[in-house]
Every structure is written in structure tokens, then in C-alpha cells.
Amino acid sequence: MPVEYQIIIIYAATKKYLLDIPVAEILSFESELSEYIDTKYPEIPESIRTNKVIDEECEAKLKKAIEECKANRK
């Protein structure tokens, strides 16, 4: 897994976005989130890869992407 996607899931975990997801579903959510970001917000991993940090703009988009992905879960 590329580092930028590891950073995204670690961010989601440390900011407590995963607390309401059952442990058995974390890996599938991780895949769903990566796919969702690739589709809707490809600039997020690109920004992390290029800048080596999550700046304010990237963080705002990342929060939005995580919340949208969680809202769209089956």
C-alpha cells in the first residue's frame, strides 16, 4: 500500500472516524475509502505524496471524503 494511503487510514483512525465501524469491517472500509478518494478526490493522495504533509486544505478535503464515504457505506 502506498504511503499516502497508509497516512489517510492512520489519520482516519487517530481522528476517531473509525470508532463506529465494527473491527471486522475496518479492512473493507479502508479499501472503500481508498477507492472513494481515488474516484472523487484524487488530489488528496497527490497532495500528501507531493507535499509530504497534510496541509489545511488537504485536511478539509480528507475530512469531507471520510464523512462522505462513511455516509455512503452499504
Distance bins in CASP14 RR format, pairs under 12 A and 6 or more apart:
PFRMAT RR
TARGET T0000
AUTHOR 0000-0000-0000
RMODE 2
METHOD distances of the structure
MODEL  1
1 7 0 0 0 0 0 1 0 0 0 0 0
1 8 0 0 0 0 1 0 0 0 0 0 0
1 9 0 0 0 0 1 0 0 0 0 0 0
1 10 0 0 0 0 0 1 0 0 0 0 0
1 27 0 0 0 0 0 1 0 0 0 0 0
1 30 0 0 0 0 1 0 0 0 0 0 0
1 31 0 0 0 0 0 1 0 0 0 0 0
1 33 0 0 0 0 0 1 0 0 0 0 0
1 34 0 0 0 0 1 0 0 0 0 0 0
1 45 0 0 0 0 0 1 0 0 0 0 0
2 8 0 0 0 0 1 0 0 0 0 0 0
2 9 0 0 0 0 0 1 0 0 0 0 0
2 34 0 0 0 0 1 0 0 0 0 0 0
2 37 0 0 0 0 0 1 0 0 0 0 0
2 38 0 0 0 0 0 1 0 0 0 0 0
2 45 1 0 0 1 0 0 0 0 0 0 0
2 46 0 0 0 0 0 1 0 0 0 0 0
2 48 0 0 0 0 1 0 0 0 0 0 0
2 49 1 0 0 1 0 0 0 0 0 0 0
3 9 0 0 0 0 0 1 0 0 0 0 0
3 10 0 0 0 0 0 1 0 0 0 0 0
3 45 0 0 0 0 1 0 0 0 0 0 0
3 48 1 0 0 1 0 0 0 0 0 0 0
3 49 1 0 0 1 0 0 0 0 0 0 0
3 52 0 0 0 0 1 0 0 0 0 0 0
4 10 0 0 0 0 0 1 0 0 0 0 0
4 11 0 0 0 0 0 1 0 0 0 0 0
4 34 0 0 0 0 1 0 0 0 0 0 0
4 37 0 0 0 0 1 0 0 0 0 0 0
4 38 0 0 0 0 0 1 0 0 0 0 0
4 41 0 0 0 0 0 1 0 0 0 0 0
4 42 0 0 0 0 0 1 0 0 0 0 0
4 43 0 0 0 0 0 1 0 0 0 0 0
4 44 1 0 0 1 0 0 0 0 0 0 0
4 45 1 0 1 0 0 0 0 0 0 0 0
4 46 1 0 0 1 0 0 0 0 0 0 0
4 47 0 0 0 0 1 0 0 0 0 0 0
4 48 1 0 1 0 0 0 0 0 0 0 0
4 49 1 0 1 0 0 0 0 0 0 0 0
4 50 0 0 0 0 1 0 0 0 0 0 0
4 51 0 0 0 0 0 1 0 0 0 0 0
4 52 0 0 0 0 1 0 0 0 0 0 0
4 53 0 0 0 0 0 1 0 0 0 0 0
4 54 0 0 0 0 1 0 0 0 0 0 0
4 58 0 0 0 0 0 1 0 0 0 0 0
4 62 0 0 0 0 0 1 0 0 0 0 0
5 11 0 0 0 0 0 1 0 0 0 0 0
5 12 0 0 0 0 0 1 0 0 0 0 0
5 30 0 0 0 0 1 0 0 0 0 0 0
5 31 0 0 0 0 1 0 0 0 0 0 0
5 33 0 0 0 0 1 0 0 0 0 0 0
5 34 1 0 1 0 0 0 0 0 0 0 0
5 35 0 0 0 0 0 1 0 0 0 0 0
5 36 0 0 0 0 0 1 0 0 0 0 0
5 37 0 0 0 0 1 0 0 0 0 0 0
5 38 0 0 0 0 1 0 0 0 0 0 0
5 42 0 0 0 0 0 1 0 0 0 0 0
5 44 0 0 0 0 1 0 0 0 0 0 0
5 45 1 0 0 1 0 0 0 0 0 0 0
5 46 0 0 0 0 0 1 0 0 0 0 0
5 48 0 0 0 0 1 0 0 0 0 0 0
5 49 0 0 0 0 1 0 0 0 0 0 0
5 62 0 0 0 0 0 1 0 0 0 0 0
6 12 0 0 0 0 0 1 0 0 0 0 0
6 13 0 0 0 0 0 1 0 0 0 0 0
6 30 0 0 0 0 1 0 0 0 0 0 0
6 33 0 0 0 0 0 1 0 0 0 0 0
6 34 0 0 0 0 0 1 0 0 0 0 0
6 45 0 0 0 0 0 1 0 0 0 0 0
6 48 0 0 0 0 1 0 0 0 0 0 0
6 49 0 0 0 0 0 1 0 0 0 0 0
7 13 0 0 0 0 0 1 0 0 0 0 0
7 14 0 0 0 0 0 1 0 0 0 0 0
7 34 0 0 0 0 0 1 0 0 0 0 0
7 37 0 0 0 0 0 1 0 0 0 0 0
7 44 0 0 0 0 1 0 0 0 0 0 0
7 45 0 0 0 0 1 0 0 0 0 0 0
7 47 0 0 0 0 0 1 0 0 0 0 0
7 48 1 0 1 0 0 0 0 0 0 0 0
7 49 0 0 0 0 1 0 0 0 0 0 0
7 51 0 0 0 0 0 1 0 0 0 0 0
7 52 0 0 0 0 1 0 0 0 0 0 0
7 53 0 0 0 0 1 0 0 0 0 0 0
7 54 1 0 0 1 0 0 0 0 0 0 0
7 58 0 0 0 0 0 1 0 0 0 0 0
7 59 0 0 0 0 0 1 0 0 0 0 0
7 62 0 0 0 0 1 0 0 0 0 0 0
8 14 0 0 0 0 0 1 0 0 0 0 0
8 15 0 0 0 0 0 1 0 0 0 0 0
8 17 0 0 0 0 0 1 0 0 0 0 0
8 18 0 0 0 0 0 1 0 0 0 0 0
8 29 0 0 0 0 0 1 0 0 0 0 0
8 30 0 0 0 0 1 0 0 0 0 0 0
8 31 0 0 0 0 0 1 0 0 0 0 0
8 32 0 0 0 0 0 1 0 0 0 0 0
8 33 1 0 0 1 0 0 0 0 0 0 0
8 34 1 0 0 1 0 0 0 0 0 0 0
8 35 0 0 0 0 0 1 0 0 0 0 0
8 36 0 0 0 0 0 1 0 0 0 0 0
8 37 1 0 0 1 0 0 0 0 0 0 0
8 38 0 0 0 0 0 1 0 0 0 0 0
8 41 0 0 0 0 0 1 0 0 0 0 0
8 44 1 0 0 1 0 0 0 0 0 0 0
8 45 1 0 0 1 0 0 0 0 0 0 0
8 46 0 0 0 0 0 1 0 0 0 0 0
8 47 0 0 0 0 0 1 0 0 0 0 0
8 48 1 0 0 1 0 0 0 0 0 0 0
8 49 0 0 0 0 0 1 0 0 0 0 0
8 54 0 0 0 0 1 0 0 0 0 0 0
8 58 0 0 0 0 0 1 0 0 0 0 0
8 59 0 0 0 0 0 1 0 0 0 0 0
8 61 0 0 0 0 0 1 0 0 0 0 0
8 62 1 0 0 1 0 0 0 0 0 0 0
8 63 0 0 0 0 0 1 0 0 0 0 0
8 65 0 0 0 0 1 0 0 0 0 0 0
8 66 0 0 0 0 1 0 0 0 0 0 0
8 69 0 0 0 0 0 1 0 0 0 0 0
9 15 0 0 0 0 0 1 0 0 0 0 0
9 17 0 0 0 0 1 0 0 0 0 0 0
9 18 0 0 0 0 1 0 0 0 0 0 0
9 21 0 0 0 0 0 1 0 0 0 0 0
9 26 0 0 0 0 1 0 0 0 0 0 0
9 27 0 0 0 0 1 0 0 0 0 0 0
9 29 0 0 0 0 1 0 0 0 0 0 0
9 30 1 0 1 0 0 0 0 0 0 0 0
9 31 0 0 0 0 1 0 0 0 0 0 0
9 32 0 0 0 0 0 1 0 0 0 0 0
9 33 1 0 0 1 0 0 0 0 0 0 0
9 34 1 0 0 1 0 0 0 0 0 0 0
9 37 0 0 0 0 0 1 0 0 0 0 0
9 45 0 0 0 0 0 1 0 0 0 0 0
9 48 0 0 0 0 0 1 0 0 0 0 0
9 62 0 0 0 0 0 1 0 0 0 0 0
9 66 0 0 0 0 1 0 0 0 0 0 0
9 69 0 0 0 0 0 1 0 0 0 0 0
10 17 0 0 0 0 0 1 0 0 0 0 0
10 18 0 0 0 0 0 1 0 0 0 0 0
10 30 0 0 0 0 0 1 0 0 0 0 0
10 33 0 0 0 0 0 1 0 0 0 0 0
10 48 0 0 0 0 0 1 0 0 0 0 0
10 54 0 0 0 0 0 1 0 0 0 0 0
10 62 0 0 0 0 0 1 0 0 0 0 0
11 17 0 0 0 0 1 0 0 0 0 0 0
11 18 0 0 0 0 0 1 0 0 0 0 0
11 30 0 0 0 0 0 1 0 0 0 0 0
11 33 0 0 0 0 0 1 0 0 0 0 0
11 37 0 0 0 0 0 1 0 0 0 0 0
11 44 0 0 0 0 0 1 0 0 0 0 0
11 45 0 0 0 0 0 1 0 0 0 0 0
11 48 0 0 0 0 1 0 0 0 0 0 0
11 53 0 0 0 0 0 1 0 0 0 0 0
11 54 1 0 0 1 0 0 0 0 0 0 0
11 58 0 0 0 0 1 0 0 0 0 0 0
11 59 0 0 0 0 1 0 0 0 0 0 0
11 61 0 0 0 0 0 1 0 0 0 0 0
11 62 1 0 0 1 0 0 0 0 0 0 0
11 63 0 0 0 0 1 0 0 0 0 0 0
11 65 0 0 0 0 0 1 0 0 0 0 0
11 66 0 0 0 0 1 0 0 0 0 0 0
12 18 1 0 1 0 0 0 0 0 0 0 0
12 19 0 0 0 0 0 1 0 0 0 0 0
12 20 0 0 0 0 0 1 0 0 0 0 0
12 21 0 0 0 0 1 0 0 0 0 0 0
12 26 0 0 0 0 1 0 0 0 0 0 0
12 29 0 0 0 0 1 0 0 0 0 0 0
12 30 0 0 0 0 1 0 0 0 0 0 0
12 32 0 0 0 0 0 1 0 0 0 0 0
12 33 1 0 0 1 0 0 0 0 0 0 0
12 34 0 0 0 0 0 1 0 0 0 0 0
12 36 0 0 0 0 0 1 0 0 0 0 0
12 37 0 0 0 0 0 1 0 0 0 0 0
12 44 0 0 0 0 0 1 0 0 0 0 0
12 54 0 0 0 0 0 1 0 0 0 0 0
12 59 0 0 0 0 0 1 0 0 0 0 0
12 62 0 0 0 0 1 0 0 0 0 0 0
12 63 0 0 0 0 1 0 0 0 0 0 0
12 65 0 0 0 0 1 0 0 0 0 0 0
12 66 1 0 1 0 0 0 0 0 0 0 0
12 67 0 0 0 0 0 1 0 0 0 0 0
12 69 0 0 0 0 1 0 0 0 0 0 0
12 70 0 0 0 0 1 0 0 0 0 0 0
13 19 0 0 0 0 1 0 0 0 0 0 0
13 21 0 0 0 0 1 0 0 0 0 0 0
13 23 0 0 0 0 0 1 0 0 0 0 0
13 26 0 0 0 0 1 0 0 0 0 0 0
13 29 0 0 0 0 0 1 0 0 0 0 0
13 30 0 0 0 0 1 0 0 0 0 0 0
13 33 0 0 0 0 0 1 0 0 0 0 0
13 66 0 0 0 0 0 1 0 0 0 0 0
14 54 0 0 0 0 0 1 0 0 0 0 0
14 66 0 0 0 0 0 1 0 0 0 0 0
15 54 0 0 0 0 0 1 0 0 0 0 0
15 59 0 0 0 0 1 0 0 0 0 0 0
15 62 0 0 0 0 1 0 0 0 0 0 0
15 63 1 0 0 1 0 0 0 0 0 0 0
15 66 0 0 0 0 1 0 0 0 0 0 0
15 67 0 0 0 0 0 1 0 0 0 0 0
16 63 0 0 0 0 0 1 0 0 0 0 0
16 66 0 0 0 0 0 1 0 0 0 0 0
16 70 0 0 0 0 0 1 0 0 0 0 0
17 26 0 0 0 0 0 1 0 0 0 0 0
17 29 0 0 0 0 1 0 0 0 0 0 0
17 30 0 0 0 0 0 1 0 0 0 0 0
17 33 0 0 0 0 1 0 0 0 0 0 0
17 62 0 0 0 0 1 0 0 0 0 0 0
17 63 0 0 0 0 1 0 0 0 0 0 0
17 64 0 0 0 0 0 1 0 0 0 0 0
17 65 0 0 0 0 0 1 0 0 0 0 0
17 66 1 0 1 0 0 0 0 0 0 0 0
17 67 1 0 0 1 0 0 0 0 0 0 0
17 68 0 0 0 0 0 1 0 0 0 0 0
17 69 0 0 0 0 1 0 0 0 0 0 0
17 70 1 0 0 1 0 0 0 0 0 0 0
17 71 0 0 0 0 0 1 0 0 0 0 0
17 73 0 0 0 0 0 1 0 0 0 0 0
18 25 0 0 0 0 1 0 0 0 0 0 0
18 26 1 0 0 1 0 0 0 0 0 0 0
18 27 0 0 0 0 0 1 0 0 0 0 0
18 28 0 0 0 0 0 1 0 0 0 0 0
18 29 1 0 0 1 0 0 0 0 0 0 0
18 30 0 0 0 0 1 0 0 0 0 0 0
18 33 0 0 0 0 1 0 0 0 0 0 0
18 66 0 0 0 0 1 0 0 0 0 0 0
18 69 0 0 0 0 0 1 0 0 0 0 0
18 70 0 0 0 0 1 0 0 0 0 0 0
19 26 0 0 0 0 0 1 0 0 0 0 0
19 29 0 0 0 0 0 1 0 0 0 0 0
19 70 0 0 0 0 0 1 0 0 0 0 0
20 26 0 0 0 0 0 1 0 0 0 0 0
20 29 0 0 0 0 0 1 0 0 0 0 0
20 66 0 0 0 0 0 1 0 0 0 0 0
20 67 0 0 0 0 0 1 0 0 0 0 0
20 70 1 0 0 1 0 0 0 0 0 0 0
20 71 0 0 0 0 0 1 0 0 0 0 0
20 73 0 0 0 0 0 1 0 0 0 0 0
21 27 0 0 0 0 0 1 0 0 0 0 0
21 28 0 0 0 0 1 0 0 0 0 0 0
21 29 1 0 1 0 0 0 0 0 0 0 0
21 30 0 0 0 0 1 0 0 0 0 0 0
21 32 0 0 0 0 0 1 0 0 0 0 0
21 33 0 0 0 0 0 1 0 0 0 0 0
21 66 0 0 0 0 0 1 0 0 0 0 0
21 69 0 0 0 0 0 1 0 0 0 0 0
21 70 1 0 0 1 0 0 0 0 0 0 0
21 73 0 0 0 0 1 0 0 0 0 0 0
22 28 0 0 0 0 1 0 0 0 0 0 0
22 29 0 0 0 0 1 0 0 0 0 0 0
22 73 0 0 0 0 0 1 0 0 0 0 0
23 29 0 0 0 0 0 1 0 0 0 0 0
25 31 0 0 0 0 0 1 0 0 0 0 0
25 32 0 0 0 0 1 0 0 0 0 0 0
25 33 0 0 0 0 0 1 0 0 0 0 0
25 70 0 0 0 0 0 1 0 0 0 0 0
25 73 0 0 0 0 1 0 0 0 0 0 0
25 74 0 0 0 0 0 1 0 0 0 0 0
26 32 0 0 0 0 0 1 0 0 0 0 0
26 33 0 0 0 0 0 1 0 0 0 0 0
27 33 0 0 0 0 0 1 0 0 0 0 0
27 34 0 0 0 0 0 1 0 0 0 0 0
28 34 0 0 0 0 0 1 0 0 0 0 0
28 35 0 0 0 0 0 1 0 0 0 0 0
28 69 0 0 0 0 0 1 0 0 0 0 0
28 73 0 0 0 0 1 0 0 0 0 0 0
28 74 0 0 0 0 1 0 0 0 0 0 0
29 35 0 0 0 0 0 1 0 0 0 0 0
29 36 0 0 0 0 1 0 0 0 0 0 0
29 66 0 0 0 0 1 0 0 0 0 0 0
29 69 1 0 0 1 0 0 0 0 0 0 0
29 70 1 0 0 1 0 0 0 0 0 0 0
29 72 0 0 0 0 0 1 0 0 0 0 0
29 73 1 0 0 1 0 0 0 0 0 0 0
29 74 0 0 0 0 0 1 0 0 0 0 0
30 36 0 0 0 0 0 1 0 0 0 0 0
30 37 0 0 0 0 0 1 0 0 0 0 0
30 66 0 0 0 0 0 1 0 0 0 0 0
30 69 0 0 0 0 0 1 0 0 0 0 0
31 37 0 0 0 0 0 1 0 0 0 0 0
31 38 0 0 0 0 0 1 0 0 0 0 0
31 69 0 0 0 0 0 1 0 0 0 0 0
31 73 0 0 0 0 0 1 0 0 0 0 0
32 38 0 0 0 0 0 1 0 0 0 0 0
32 39 0 0 0 0 0 1 0 0 0 0 0
32 40 0 0 0 0 0 1 0 0 0 0 0
32 65 0 0 0 0 0 1 0 0 0 0 0
32 66 0 0 0 0 0 1 0 0 0 0 0
32 68 0 0 0 0 0 1 0 0 0 0 0
32 69 1 0 0 1 0 0 0 0 0 0 0
32 70 0 0 0 0 1 0 0 0 0 0 0
32 71 0 0 0 0 0 1 0 0 0 0 0
32 72 0 0 0 0 1 0 0 0 0 0 0
32 73 1 0 0 1 0 0 0 0 0 0 0
32 74 0 0 0 0 1 0 0 0 0 0 0
33 39 0 0 0 0 0 1 0 0 0 0 0
33 40 0 0 0 0 0 1 0 0 0 0 0
33 41 0 0 0 0 0 1 0 0 0 0 0
33 44 0 0 0 0 0 1 0 0 0 0 0
33 45 0 0 0 0 0 1 0 0 0 0 0
33 62 0 0 0 0 1 0 0 0 0 0 0
33 65 1 0 0 1 0 0 0 0 0 0 0
33 66 1 0 0 1 0 0 0 0 0 0 0
33 67 0 0 0 0 0 1 0 0 0 0 0
33 68 0 0 0 0 1 0 0 0 0 0 0
33 69 1 0 1 0 0 0 0 0 0 0 0
33 70 0 0 0 0 1 0 0 0 0 0 0
33 72 0 0 0 0 0 1 0 0 0 0 0
33 73 0 0 0 0 1 0 0 0 0 0 0
34 40 0 0 0 0 0 1 0 0 0 0 0
34 41 0 0 0 0 0 1 0 0 0 0 0
34 42 0 0 0 0 0 1 0 0 0 0 0
34 44 0 0 0 0 0 1 0 0 0 0 0
34 45 0 0 0 0 1 0 0 0 0 0 0
34 65 0 0 0 0 0 1 0 0 0 0 0
34 66 0 0 0 0 0 1 0 0 0 0 0
34 69 0 0 0 0 1 0 0 0 0 0 0
35 41 0 0 0 0 0 1 0 0 0 0 0
35 42 0 0 0 0 0 1 0 0 0 0 0
35 45 0 0 0 0 0 1 0 0 0 0 0
35 65 0 0 0 0 0 1 0 0 0 0 0
35 69 0 0 0 0 1 0 0 0 0 0 0
35 72 0 0 0 0 0 1 0 0 0 0 0
36 42 0 0 0 0 0 1 0 0 0 0 0
36 44 0 0 0 0 0 1 0 0 0 0 0
36 45 0 0 0 0 0 1 0 0 0 0 0
36 61 0 0 0 0 0 1 0 0 0 0 0
36 62 0 0 0 0 0 1 0 0 0 0 0
36 64 0 0 0 0 0 1 0 0 0 0 0
36 65 1 0 0 1 0 0 0 0 0 0 0
36 66 0 0 0 0 1 0 0 0 0 0 0
36 67 0 0 0 0 0 1 0 0 0 0 0
36 68 1 0 0 1 0 0 0 0 0 0 0
36 69 1 0 1 0 0 0 0 0 0 0 0
36 70 0 0 0 0 1 0 0 0 0 0 0
36 71 0 0 0 0 0 1 0 0 0 0 0
36 72 1 0 0 1 0 0 0 0 0 0 0
36 73 0 0 0 0 1 0 0 0 0 0 0
37 43 0 0 0 0 1 0 0 0 0 0 0
37 44 1 0 1 0 0 0 0 0 0 0 0
37 45 1 0 0 1 0 0 0 0 0 0 0
37 46 0 0 0 0 0 1 0 0 0 0 0
37 47 0 0 0 0 0 1 0 0 0 0 0
37 48 0 0 0 0 0 1 0 0 0 0 0
37 58 0 0 0 0 0 1 0 0 0 0 0
37 61 0 0 0 0 1 0 0 0 0 0 0
37 62 1 0 0 1 0 0 0 0 0 0 0
37 63 0 0 0 0 0 1 0 0 0 0 0
37 64 0 0 0 0 0 1 0 0 0 0 0
37 65 1 0 1 0 0 0 0 0 0 0 0
37 66 0 0 0 0 1 0 0 0 0 0 0
37 68 0 0 0 0 1 0 0 0 0 0 0
37 69 1 0 0 1 0 0 0 0 0 0 0
38 44 0 0 0 0 1 0 0 0 0 0 0
38 45 1 0 0 1 0 0 0 0 0 0 0
38 46 0 0 0 0 0 1 0 0 0 0 0
38 65 0 0 0 0 0 1 0 0 0 0 0
38 69 0 0 0 0 0 1 0 0 0 0 0
39 45 0 0 0 0 0 1 0 0 0 0 0
39 65 0 0 0 0 1 0 0 0 0 0 0
39 68 0 0 0 0 0 1 0 0 0 0 0
39 69 0 0 0 0 0 1 0 0 0 0 0
39 72 0 0 0 0 0 1 0 0 0 0 0
40 61 0 0 0 0 1 0 0 0 0 0 0
40 62 0 0 0 0 0 1 0 0 0 0 0
40 64 0 0 0 0 1 0 0 0 0 0 0
40 65 1 0 0 1 0 0 0 0 0 0 0
40 66 0 0 0 0 0 1 0 0 0 0 0
40 67 0 0 0 0 0 1 0 0 0 0 0
40 68 1 0 0 1 0 0 0 0 0 0 0
40 69 0 0 0 0 1 0 0 0 0 0 0
40 72 0 0 0 0 0 1 0 0 0 0 0
41 47 0 0 0 0 1 0 0 0 0 0 0
41 48 0 0 0 0 0 1 0 0 0 0 0
41 57 0 0 0 0 0 1 0 0 0 0 0
41 58 0 0 0 0 1 0 0 0 0 0 0
41 60 0 0 0 0 0 1 0 0 0 0 0
41 61 1 0 1 0 0 0 0 0 0 0 0
41 62 1 0 0 1 0 0 0 0 0 0 0
41 63 0 0 0 0 0 1 0 0 0 0 0
41 64 1 0 0 1 0 0 0 0 0 0 0
41 65 1 0 1 0 0 0 0 0 0 0 0
41 66 0 0 0 0 0 1 0 0 0 0 0
41 67 0 0 0 0 0 1 0 0 0 0 0
41 68 0 0 0 0 1 0 0 0 0 0 0
41 69 0 0 0 0 1 0 0 0 0 0 0
42 48 0 0 0 0 0 1 0 0 0 0 0
42 49 0 0 0 0 0 1 0 0 0 0 0
42 61 0 0 0 0 0 1 0 0 0 0 0
42 65 0 0 0 0 0 1 0 0 0 0 0
43 49 0 0 0 0 0 1 0 0 0 0 0
43 50 0 0 0 0 1 0 0 0 0 0 0
43 51 0 0 0 0 0 1 0 0 0 0 0
43 55 0 0 0 0 0 1 0 0 0 0 0
43 57 0 0 0 0 1 0 0 0 0 0 0
43 58 1 0 0 1 0 0 0 0 0 0 0
43 60 0 0 0 0 0 1 0 0 0 0 0
43 61 1 0 0 1 0 0 0 0 0 0 0
43 62 0 0 0 0 0 1 0 0 0 0 0
43 64 0 0 0 0 0 1 0 0 0 0 0
43 65 0 0 0 0 0 1 0 0 0 0 0
44 50 0 0 0 0 0 1 0 0 0 0 0
44 51 0 0 0 0 0 1 0 0 0 0 0
44 54 0 0 0 0 1 0 0 0 0 0 0
44 55 0 0 0 0 0 1 0 0 0 0 0
44 57 0 0 0 0 1 0 0 0 0 0 0
44 58 1 0 0 1 0 0 0 0 0 0 0
44 59 0 0 0 0 1 0 0 0 0 0 0
44 60 0 0 0 0 0 1 0 0 0 0 0
44 61 1 0 1 0 0 0 0 0 0 0 0
44 62 1 0 1 0 0 0 0 0 0 0 0
44 63 0 0 0 0 0 1 0 0 0 0 0
44 64 0 0 0 0 1 0 0 0 0 0 0
44 65 1 0 0 1 0 0 0 0 0 0 0
44 66 0 0 0 0 0 1 0 0 0 0 0
44 69 0 0 0 0 0 1 0 0 0 0 0
45 51 0 0 0 0 0 1 0 0 0 0 0
45 54 0 0 0 0 0 1 0 0 0 0 0
45 58 0 0 0 0 1 0 0 0 0 0 0
45 61 0 0 0 0 0 1 0 0 0 0 0
45 62 0 0 0 0 1 0 0 0 0 0 0
45 65 0 0 0 0 0 1 0 0 0 0 0
46 52 0 0 0 0 0 1 0 0 0 0 0
46 58 0 0 0 0 1 0 0 0 0 0 0
46 61 0 0 0 0 0 1 0 0 0 0 0
47 53 0 0 0 0 1 0 0 0 0 0 0
47 54 1 0 0 1 0 0 0 0 0 0 0
47 55 1 0 0 1 0 0 0 0 0 0 0
47 56 0 0 0 0 0 1 0 0 0 0 0
47 57 1 0 0 1 0 0 0 0 0 0 0
47 58 1 0 1 0 0 0 0 0 0 0 0
47 59 0 0 0 0 1 0 0 0 0 0 0
47 60 0 0 0 0 0 1 0 0 0 0 0
47 61 0 0 0 0 1 0 0 0 0 0 0
47 62 0 0 0 0 1 0 0 0 0 0 0
47 65 0 0 0 0 0 1 0 0 0 0 0
48 54 1 0 0 1 0 0 0 0 0 0 0
48 55 0 0 0 0 1 0 0 0 0 0 0
48 57 0 0 0 0 0 1 0 0 0 0 0
48 58 1 0 0 1 0 0 0 0 0 0 0
48 59 0 0 0 0 0 1 0 0 0 0 0
48 61 0 0 0 0 0 1 0 0 0 0 0
48 62 0 0 0 0 1 0 0 0 0 0 0
49 58 0 0 0 0 0 1 0 0 0 0 0
50 58 0 0 0 0 0 1 0 0 0 0 0
51 57 0 0 0 0 0 1 0 0 0 0 0
51 58 1 0 0 1 0 0 0 0 0 0 0
51 59 0 0 0 0 0 1 0 0 0 0 0
52 58 0 0 0 0 0 1 0 0 0 0 0
53 59 0 0 0 0 1 0 0 0 0 0 0
54 60 0 0 0 0 1 0 0 0 0 0 0
54 61 0 0 0 0 1 0 0 0 0 0 0
54 62 1 0 0 1 0 0 0 0 0 0 0
54 63 0 0 0 0 0 1 0 0 0 0 0
55 61 0 0 0 0 0 1 0 0 0 0 0
55 62 0 0 0 0 0 1 0 0 0 0 0
56 62 0 0 0 0 0 1 0 0 0 0 0
56 63 0 0 0 0 0 1 0 0 0 0 0
57 63 0 0 0 0 0 1 0 0 0 0 0
57 64 0 0 0 0 0 1 0 0 0 0 0
58 64 0 0 0 0 0 1 0 0 0 0 0
58 65 0 0 0 0 0 1 0 0 0 0 0
59 65 0 0 0 0 0 1 0 0 0 0 0
59 66 0 0 0 0 0 1 0 0 0 0 0
60 66 0 0 0 0 0 1 0 0 0 0 0
60 67 0 0 0 0 0 1 0 0 0 0 0
61 67 0 0 0 0 0 1 0 0 0 0 0
61 68 0 0 0 0 0 1 0 0 0 0 0
62 68 0 0 0 0 0 1 0 0 0 0 0
62 69 0 0 0 0 0 1 0 0 0 0 0
63 69 0 0 0 0 0 1 0 0 0 0 0
63 70 0 0 0 0 0 1 0 0 0 0 0
64 70 0 0 0 0 0 1 0 0 0 0 0
64 71 0 0 0 0 0 1 0 0 0 0 0
65 71 0 0 0 0 0 1 0 0 0 0 0
65 72 0 0 0 0 0 1 0 0 0 0 0
66 72 0 0 0 0 0 1 0 0 0 0 0
66 73 0 0 0 0 0 1 0 0 0 0 0
67 73 0 0 0 0 0 1 0 0 0 0 0
END
